[in-house]
Amino acid sequence: MMKRFLSGLLFLATISMYAHAQKNFQRGYIITNNNDTLKGYVNYKEKGYNSATIDFKHTLADKFRKYTLKECAGWGVEDLAVYRRYVVDVSQATISLSALSDKIDSSSKRDTVFLHVVQDGQNAVLFSYVDANKRRYYALERGKSEPEELTRYVYKRDGRVLTAGNYISKVQQLLWKYNPDAEERRLEGLHYVNADMISVFSKINRTERRRKRNVSTRFFAGPALQVSGVSYTGDDELAGADVKSKSGFGPAFNAGMDLFANGAAGKLFFRAELSVMMSKNELTRHTSSFISNKDIKHNIEQLNIAVTPQALYNIWNKDLLKLYVGVGAALNFTSYPKNERSEYEYQRNRTLTRDVELKSFNVSFPFRAGAVLSKHLELSASYTLPMGITDYAFYTVKVDRYQIGINYLFGKR
């Protein structure tokens, strides 16, 4: 059973390379060279470089057409991303530590690119451009026609990594010009990252409203069936190959919340799950020798409450069907309504009991695969690697779990 289950998870994982190339069309638009806006669907990628082409279709049923920089003045994805075409200077220096020079490389080339609008304000627009070398920021002051790169160079000197560039001074000039009364007028500590750049451009544009982050959440709840197995390893009579293990079937209930870091693409998401589950397991073994003939038995009943943060990824991402795989770390709080180990000796006709102390807390690692149908019905299966529930030196009692469940998803995702 375990091999078949893991084979299924492995199959889903092996098609993920294909899924990465999967088209992810979202509501959006393109702007033609004639300044016409064509509404439809744009193939939007969560991560990566600023693309030089755009896959666009008018309806989801249409075949897509690839638009190039020469054909398209801009494009956008509804509620998430806006890109505009400009001819700009693009700095060429790398920021890779292994390739740094001991001199500042301020070389640049003239190029036509799509710039990503990070913040659009009344006084200046903040753009970003990412390629294989690095991320760059650009500023377009109102009344001007060409964005100017806010340069940042990285170099080495005397074994130290140093930075230089004009980005702090250029931003300082804009801040003094448009908001001289701003509290944050000295910018020596300004970092070349989205959060810092958005913050200072909010002051330049005299608004504290940052560009809306497209973070979305949904809640879920539903029943499940759990199958657990108990085994001994190490130096113990119940660790033998002829031990009979009775799998424990029990009900479970799961509820929690999903957080999508990128709501439009919706591929990578994080799950916080609370689970309550019950199971009963039994291990038995008959031993026979000249001096002993006995039955050994260990009965365990578990009531487990688990809090499990997980990282999940949609390897197939359509409105009607989504397929995902992922992994998590479960914090297990367990009580044992029944924990009885006994040995019945036939020669003496007596039963001996033995205490086995089981842990009330442990950490386990579940692997999960699932499908979401029509955005609201989720079917999932998970396997939890064997985890030790004892602290003895010479033997360990381990528990592994399988679970299949169904959840109802609350929300628009």
ZAMARGU-4260 file (C-alpha; in steps of 0.2 Angstrom, whole numbers, plus 5000, padded with zeros to 4 digits):
<rodrens>
0) 5000/5000/5000 | 5014/5012/5005 | 5023/5009/4988 | 5008/5012/4978 | 5004/5028/4988
5) 5022/5035/4986 | 5022/5030/4967 | 5006/5041/4965 | 5015/5055/4974 | 5030/5053/4963
10) 5020/5053/4947 | 5013/5069/4951 | 5030/5076/4956 | 5038/5070/4940 | 5025/5080/4929
15) 5029/5096/4938 | 5043/5100/4925 | 5029/5100/4912 | 5018/5110/4923 | 5031/5124/4925
20) 5029/5127/4906 | 5010/5127/4908 | 5001/5142/4901 | 4993/5153/4915 | 4981/5164/4906
25) 4973/5178/4917 | 4962/5192/4913 | 4972/5207/4905 | 4975/5217/4890 | 4988/5223/4878
30) 4991/5241/4871 | 4995/5241/4852 | 5007/5253/4843 | 4991/5263/4838 | 4987/5265/4856
35) 4972/5253/4855 | 4968/5243/4870 | 4964/5224/4867 | 4956/5216/4881 | 4957/5197/4884
40) 4969/5185/4893 | 4988/5186/4895 | 4999/5172/4900 | 5006/5178/4917 | 5021/5170/4925
45) 5023/5172/4944 | 5042/5174/4944 | 5056/5178/4932 | 5063/5191/4921 | 5054/5205/4912
50) 5048/5196/4896 | 5051/5203/4878 | 5035/5194/4872 | 5017/5192/4878 | 5006/5177/4874
55) 4988/5185/4872 | 4971/5178/4867 | 4954/5186/4866 | 4945/5172/4874 | 4951/5157/4884
60) 4944/5146/4869 | 4955/5155/4857 | 4973/5150/4852 | 4985/5163/4858 | 4996/5175/4848
65) 5013/5180/4853 | 5016/5199/4853 | 5033/5206/4853 | 5041/5222/4859 | 5039/5229/4841
70) 5020/5226/4841 | 5015/5230/4859 | 5017/5247/4868 | 5012/5239/4885 | 5002/5226/4893
75) 4994/5221/4910 | 4986/5208/4921 | 4970/5213/4930 | 4973/5219/4948 | 4991/5213/4947
80) 5004/5219/4935 | 5007/5233/4922 | 5021/5234/4910 | 5026/5249/4898 | 5038/5249/4883
85) 5052/5261/4884 | 5069/5264/4876 | 5081/5266/4891 | 5099/5264/4896 | 5102/5246/4904
90) 5117/5244/4916 | 5127/5229/4912 | 5137/5225/4928 | 5133/5209/4937 | 5129/5207/4956
95) 5135/5189/4956 | 5148/5188/4970 | 5158/5176/4960 | 5160/5187/4946 | 5163/5204/4955
100) 5177/5215/4949 | 5188/5226/4960 | 5182/5241/4949 | 5165/5249/4946 | 5158/5243/4930
105) 5146/5257/4924 | 5144/5251/4907 | 5126/5251/4899 | 5118/5248/4883 | 5103/5256/4874
110) 5088/5244/4873 | 5070/5243/4871 | 5061/5234/4886 | 5045/5232/4895 | 5047/5240/4912
115) 5036/5234/4926 | 5026/5248/4935 | 5030/5246/4954 | 5021/5262/4959 | 5012/5275/4948
120) 5010/5292/4957 | 5006/5310/4954 | 5025/5316/4953 | 5035/5301/4948 | 5033/5283/4942
125) 5044/5269/4949 | 5048/5255/4937 | 5058/5239/4939 | 5067/5229/4926 | 5074/5211/4929
130) 5085/5201/4918 | 5098/5187/4920 | 5111/5200/4928 | 5100/5208/4941 | 5085/5219/4946
135) 5086/5237/4941 | 5074/5252/4946 | 5069/5267/4935 | 5061/5283/4939 | 5050/5293/4927
140) 5047/5311/4933 | 5031/5319/4927 | 5034/5329/4912 | 5048/5319/4906 | 5047/5306/4892
145) 5061/5293/4897 | 5063/5284/4913 | 5081/5285/4921 | 5089/5271/4929 | 5092/5272/4948
150) 5109/5264/4947 | 5117/5253/4960 | 5134/5244/4957 | 5142/5231/4967 | 5161/5228/4967
155) 5175/5221/4978 | 5189/5230/4986 | 5202/5223/4999 | 5191/5208/5002 | 5175/5218/5005
160) 5159/5219/4995 | 5155/5237/4992 | 5141/5247/4983 | 5140/5263/4973 | 5128/5271/4961
165) 5116/5286/4960 | 5100/5278/4966 | 5101/5287/4983 | 5105/5304/4977 | 5092/5303/4963
170) 5079/5298/4975 | 5084/5311/4987 | 5083/5325/4974 | 5065/5319/4970 | 5060/5319/4988
175) 5067/5336/4991 | 5058/5343/4976 | 5041/5336/4979 | 5040/5333/4998 | 5053/5344/5007
180) 5044/5342/5023 | 5044/5323/5023 | 5051/5316/5039 | 5063/5304/5030 | 5074/5316/5020
185) 5091/5307/5023 | 5091/5291/5013 | 5108/5284/5017 | 5100/5268/5023 | 5089/5266/5008
190) 5090/5248/5002 | 5088/5243/4984 | 5072/5232/4987 | 5054/5234/4983 | 5048/5238/5001
195) 5061/5253/5003 | 5058/5260/4986 | 5039/5259/4987 | 5040/5268/5004 | 5051/5283/4998
200) 5041/5285/4982 | 5025/5285/4992 | 5032/5301/5000 | 5038/5308/4984 | 5020/5306/4977
205) 5013/5312/4994 | 5003/5297/4997 | 5006/5283/5010 | 4995/5271/5000 | 5006/5258/4994
210) 5003/5248/4978 | 4991/5235/4983 | 4999/5218/4986 | 4989/5204/4978 | 4988/5193/4993
215) 4973/5182/4994 | 4966/5169/5007 | 4953/5156/5008 | 4947/5144/5021 | 4943/5126/5021
220) 4936/5112/5031 | 4931/5094/5029 | 4931/5076/5035 | 4944/5063/5031 | 4948/5045/5034
225) 4965/5041/5042 | 4975/5024/5041 | 4989/5023/5053 | 5002/5010/5056 | 5013/5006/5071
230) 5029/4997/5071 | 5044/4993/5082 | 5062/4995/5077 | 5078/4990/5087 | 5080/4977/5100
235) 5063/4971/5105 | 5052/4956/5103 | 5039/4966/5093 | 5052/4971/5081 | 5053/4954/5073
240) 5048/4950/5055 | 5034/4939/5060 | 5025/4953/5070 | 5007/4955/5064 | 5002/4973/5063
245) 4983/4978/5062 | 4981/4995/5054 | 4971/5008/5063 | 4957/5016/5053 | 4949/5031/5061
250) 4940/5047/5057 | 4948/5064/5055 | 4943/5082/5053 | 4953/5096/5045 | 4951/5114/5044
255) 4962/5129/5040 | 4967/5143/5029 | 4977/5145/5013 | 4988/5160/5009 | 4992/5164/4991
260) 5007/5176/4989 | 5002/5179/4971 | 4983/5179/4969 | 4982/5181/4951 | 4994/5167/4946
265) 4989/5157/4961 | 5002/5143/4959 | 5012/5144/4975 | 5002/5144/4991 | 5005/5141/5010
270) 4993/5131/5021 | 4990/5132/5039 | 4980/5117/5044 | 4972/5111/5061 | 4968/5092/5061
275) 4960/5081/5074 | 4961/5062/5071 | 4958/5046/5080 | 4965/5028/5077 | 4967/5011/5085
280) 4982/5000/5082 | 4987/4982/5087 | 5003/4973/5086 | 5004/4954/5090 | 5017/4941/5090
285) 5018/4922/5095 | 5035/4916/5101 | 5039/4898/5104 | 5054/4889/5112 | 5059/4875/5124
290) 5058/4887/5139 | 5044/4899/5133 | 5028/4899/5123 | 5019/4916/5123 | 5008/4928/5114
295) 5014/4947/5115 | 5002/4960/5111 | 5002/4979/5111 | 4986/4989/5109 | 4987/5008/5106
300) 4973/5020/5104 | 4978/5038/5099 | 4969/5055/5099 | 4980/5067/5089 | 4978/5085/5087
305) 4990/5092/5073 | 4995/5110/5068 | 5003/5108/5051 | 5011/5123/5041 | 5013/5117/5022
310) 5020/5124/5006 | 5010/5118/4991 | 5011/5121/4973 | 4998/5120/4959 | 5006/5109/4945
315) 4990/5111/4935 | 4981/5127/4937 | 4964/5129/4928 | 4948/5136/4935 | 4939/5119/4933
320) 4954/5109/4939 | 4969/5112/4949 | 4982/5098/4954 | 4994/5102/4968 | 5009/5093/4977
325) 5017/5099/4993 | 5026/5095/5010 | 5023/5101/5028 | 5029/5099/5046 | 5016/5094/5058
330) 5016/5098/5076 | 5007/5083/5085 | 4999/5084/5102 | 4994/5066/5106 | 4985/5057/5120
335) 4983/5039/5122 | 4966/5033/5129 | 4973/5015/5128 | 4991/5010/5129 | 4993/4992/5134
340) 5007/4979/5131 | 5005/4962/5138 | 5013/4944/5137 | 5003/4929/5140 | 5014/4914/5145
345) 5006/4897/5141 | 5016/4886/5152 | 5012/4896/5168 | 4995/4902/5162 | 4998/4920/5167
350) 4998/4937/5159 | 5012/4950/5162 | 5010/4968/5158 | 5024/4980/5153 | 5023/4999/5153
355) 5028/5008/5137 | 5029/5027/5139 | 5023/5036/5123 | 5027/5054/5119 | 5013/5067/5120
360) 5022/5078/5107 | 5032/5075/5091 | 5035/5082/5074 | 5031/5073/5058 | 5033/5077/5040
365) 5018/5074/5028 | 5018/5074/5009 | 5002/5079/5001 | 4994/5078/4984 | 4977/5084/4979
370) 4965/5091/4966 | 4953/5106/4967 | 4937/5104/4957 | 4928/5120/4951 | 4937/5131/4964
375) 4927/5124/4979 | 4929/5105/4981 | 4946/5098/4986 | 4951/5080/4986 | 4967/5076/4994
380) 4979/5062/5000 | 4994/5063/5011 | 5007/5051/5018 | 5016/5055/5034 | 5034/5048/5036
385) 5036/5036/5051 | 5039/5046/5067 | 5046/5039/5083 | 5034/5041/5098 | 5046/5034/5111
390) 5063/5039/5119 | 5070/5022/5123 | 5089/5019/5119 | 5087/5001/5112 | 5070/5001/5103
395) 5058/5014/5095 | 5039/5013/5092 | 5035/5022/5076 | 5019/5028/5068 | 5016/5032/5050
400) 4999/5039/5043 | 4990/5039/5027 | 4975/5050/5025 | 4962/5054/5011 | 4950/5068/5013
405) 4938/5080/5006 | 4937/5099/5010 | 4925/5112/5005 | 4934/5128/5000 | 4927/5145/5006
410) 4932/5160/4995 | 4935/5165/4977 | 4951/5156/4974
</rodrens>
